[in-house]
Amino acid sequence: MLANYLIGLREGLEAALIVTILIAYLVKLDRRDLIPRIWLGVGLAVLLALGIGAVLTFGTYGLSFTAQETIGGLLSIIATGLVTWMVFWMLRTARNLSGHLRSNIDHHLVGSGLGLVVVAFLAVGREGIETALFLWAAVQATGQTTLPLTGAALGILTAVALGWLIYAGMLKINLARFFTWSGAILIIVAAGVLSYGVHDLQEAGLLPGLHSLAFNVSAAVPPDSWYGTLLKGTLNFSPATTWLELLVWVGYVVPTLALFIRLSRRPTSASAPTPAAASSRPRASVDAL
């Protein structure tokens, strides 16, 4: 549940910040008449995410065990790739997100402003698709539906509340710090999803080594115990892990986390920032929009 809360919070906050920036900029331009275009794009993006979730949930019914495991494994790998890309994209883009969105708005202000629907749809839809895939992978990994969806829903609601507080000028968030810490945690979570995807492909017979275990601590960490469920729900930890799952987990976490830490530290390792650079640090508030 904690991992799904985090993914809902992070993706939801990204979407909330995008919507906040778009609306605040239109208000500053005195083009409130175009704000419904933003909400239309957001609504279409939400419908797309829900539709993808429904297809993933109900589309595999009636398939053979091998087909279900194959689809589950491949989608888990895709979800890991999307989350990894999202983590690094936001690490690079957080400081220039506002300027990037303003440029898109300026480009689509001509005419009826229908292009703003596309801007909001693409910006928010990306977050929705990533969330739908990651949640589906989490549900498949844990075998539970209520806890992952509840965690994600709470995270999204928290993000919406934070977005409103930011827009109202009642809250400031150091986005660099938030996205750095949440990104590092999500890399660990994504490694578990990737490892589970490999296990699914082993179950389907597409990858070898299903019965070659690196360790089996089921006696110490029973899968049905509260702490076994907690580890499974947060880190996708499997008490019985094959050598291939372990190698994939380590092979993903070590280079990905090392690169992430290196890139996140790059601005602070340079010489002292100029006043202009210091003022551009990503603290989100209406004044920064």
Backbone hydrogen bonds, N-H to C=O, Kabsch-Sander energy under -0.5 kcal/mol:
donor,donor_aa,acceptor,acceptor_aa,energy
5,Y,1,M,-2.5
6,L,2,L,-2.3
7,I,3,A,-2.3
8,G,4,N,-2.4
9,L,5,Y,-2.8
10,R,6,L,-3.0
11,E,7,I,-2.4
12,G,8,G,-2.2
13,L,9,L,-2.5
14,E,10,R,-2.3
15,A,11,E,-2.4
16,A,12,G,-2.8
17,L,13,L,-2.8
18,I,14,E,-2.2
19,V,15,A,-2.5
20,T,16,A,-2.6
21,I,17,L,-2.7
22,L,18,I,-2.4
23,I,19,V,-2.7
24,A,20,T,-2.7
25,Y,21,I,-2.2
26,L,22,L,-1.9
27,V,23,I,-2.4
28,K,24,A,-2.1
29,L,25,Y,-1.8
30,D,27,V,-1.3
31,R,26,L,-3.0
34,L,31,R,-1.9
35,I,32,R,-1.4
37,R,34,L,-1.1
38,I,34,L,-1.0
38,I,35,I,-0.7
39,W,35,I,-1.8
40,L,36,P,-2.1
41,G,37,R,-2.1
42,V,38,I,-2.3
43,G,39,W,-2.6
44,L,40,L,-2.3
45,A,41,G,-2.0
46,V,42,V,-2.3
47,L,43,G,-2.2
48,L,44,L,-2.1
49,A,45,A,-2.3
50,L,46,V,-2.5
51,G,47,L,-2.4
52,I,48,L,-2.5
53,G,49,A,-2.3
54,A,50,L,-2.3
55,V,51,G,-2.4
56,L,52,I,-2.5
57,T,53,G,-2.1
58,F,54,A,-2.9
59,G,55,V,-2.1
61,Y,58,F,-0.9
63,L,60,T,-1.7
68,Q,64,S,-2.6
69,E,65,F,-2.5
70,T,66,T,-2.3
71,I,67,A,-2.7
72,G,68,Q,-2.6
73,G,69,E,-2.5
74,L,70,T,-2.4
75,L,71,I,-2.6
76,S,72,G,-1.9
77,I,73,G,-1.8
78,I,74,L,-2.3
79,A,75,L,-2.8
80,T,76,S,-2.1
81,G,77,I,-2.2
82,L,78,I,-2.5
83,V,79,A,-2.5
84,T,80,T,-2.4
85,W,81,G,-2.4
86,M,82,L,-2.6
87,V,83,V,-2.5
88,F,84,T,-2.1
89,W,85,W,-2.7
90,M,86,M,-2.6
91,L,87,V,-1.6
92,R,88,F,-1.7
93,T,89,W,-2.4
94,A,90,M,-2.3
96,N,93,T,-1.5
97,L,93,T,-0.8
97,L,94,A,-0.7
100,H,96,N,-2.3
101,L,97,L,-2.3
102,R,98,S,-2.4
103,S,99,G,-2.0
104,N,100,H,-1.6
105,I,101,L,-2.3
106,D,102,R,-2.7
107,H,103,S,-1.8
108,H,104,N,-1.3
108,H,105,I,-0.7
109,L,105,I,-0.6
109,L,106,D,-0.7
113,G,110,V,-0.9
116,L,113,G,-1.6
117,V,114,L,-1.2
118,V,114,L,-0.9
119,V,115,G,-2.1
120,A,116,L,-2.6
121,F,117,V,-2.5
122,L,118,V,-2.8
123,A,119,V,-2.3
124,V,120,A,-2.5
125,G,121,F,-2.4
126,R,122,L,-1.6
127,E,123,A,-0.7
128,G,124,V,-2.1
129,I,125,G,-2.7
130,E,126,R,-2.1
131,T,127,E,-2.3
132,A,128,G,-2.5
133,L,129,I,-2.4
134,F,130,E,-2.4
135,L,131,T,-2.7
136,W,132,A,-2.2
137,A,133,L,-2.3
138,A,134,F,-2.1
139,V,135,L,-2.6
140,Q,136,W,-2.3
141,A,137,A,-2.1
142,T,138,A,-2.4
143,G,139,V,-2.0
149,L,145,T,-1.9
150,T,146,T,-2.8
151,G,147,L,-2.8
152,A,148,P,-2.4
153,A,149,L,-2.6
154,L,150,T,-2.5
155,G,151,G,-2.1
156,I,152,A,-2.5
157,L,153,A,-2.5
158,T,154,L,-2.3
159,A,155,G,-2.2
160,V,156,I,-2.5
161,A,157,L,-2.3
162,L,158,T,-2.5
163,G,159,A,-2.7
164,W,160,V,-2.2
165,L,161,A,-2.3
166,I,162,L,-2.5
167,Y,163,G,-2.4
168,A,164,W,-2.4
169,G,166,I,-1.2
170,M,165,L,-2.4
171,L,165,L,-0.9
173,I,284,A,-1.0
175,L,173,I,-1.4
175,L,282,P,-3.1
176,A,282,P,-0.6
178,F,174,N,-2.3
179,F,175,L,-3.0
180,T,176,A,-1.6
181,W,177,R,-2.4
182,S,178,F,-2.6
183,G,179,F,-1.5
184,A,180,T,-2.1
185,I,181,W,-2.0
186,L,182,S,-2.4
187,I,183,G,-1.8
188,I,184,A,-1.3
189,V,185,I,-2.2
190,A,186,L,-3.3
191,A,187,I,-1.7
192,G,188,I,-1.4
193,V,189,V,-1.8
194,L,190,A,-2.6
195,S,191,A,-2.5
196,Y,192,G,-2.3
197,G,193,V,-2.2
198,V,194,L,-2.1
199,H,195,S,-2.0
200,D,196,Y,-2.3
201,L,197,G,-2.0
202,Q,198,V,-1.9
203,E,199,H,-2.6
204,A,200,D,-2.0
205,G,202,Q,-1.1
206,L,201,L,-2.1
207,L,201,L,-1.3
212,S,209,G,-1.0
213,L,211,H,-1.0
214,A,241,T,-2.8
215,F,241,T,-1.4
217,V,239,P,-2.3
221,V,217,V,-3.2
225,S,222,P,-1.9
229,T,225,S,-2.6
230,L,226,W,-2.0
231,L,227,Y,-2.4
232,K,228,G,-2.1
233,G,229,T,-2.7
234,T,230,L,-2.0
235,L,231,L,-2.2
236,N,232,K,-1.0
237,F,231,L,-1.6
241,T,215,F,-1.7
241,T,239,P,-0.7
243,W,212,S,-2.3
246,L,242,T,-2.3
247,L,243,W,-2.7
248,V,244,L,-2.5
249,W,245,E,-2.5
250,V,246,L,-2.6
251,G,247,L,-2.8
252,Y,248,V,-1.6
253,V,249,W,-2.7
254,V,250,V,-2.1
256,T,252,Y,-1.8
257,L,253,V,-2.8
258,A,254,V,-1.8
259,L,255,P,-2.4
260,F,256,T,-2.3
261,I,257,L,-2.7
262,R,258,A,-2.2
263,L,259,L,-2.6
264,S,260,F,-2.5
265,R,261,I,-1.5
266,R,262,R,-0.7
269,S,265,R,-1.6
270,A,266,R,-0.7
270,A,267,P,-0.5
278,A,274,T,-2.8
279,S,275,P,-2.1
280,S,276,A,-0.8
280,S,277,A,-0.6
281,R,278,A,-1.3
283,R,281,R,-2.3
284,A,173,I,-2.6
284,A,282,P,-0.7
286,V,166,I,-0.8
288,A,285,S,-1.0
289,L,286,V,-1.4
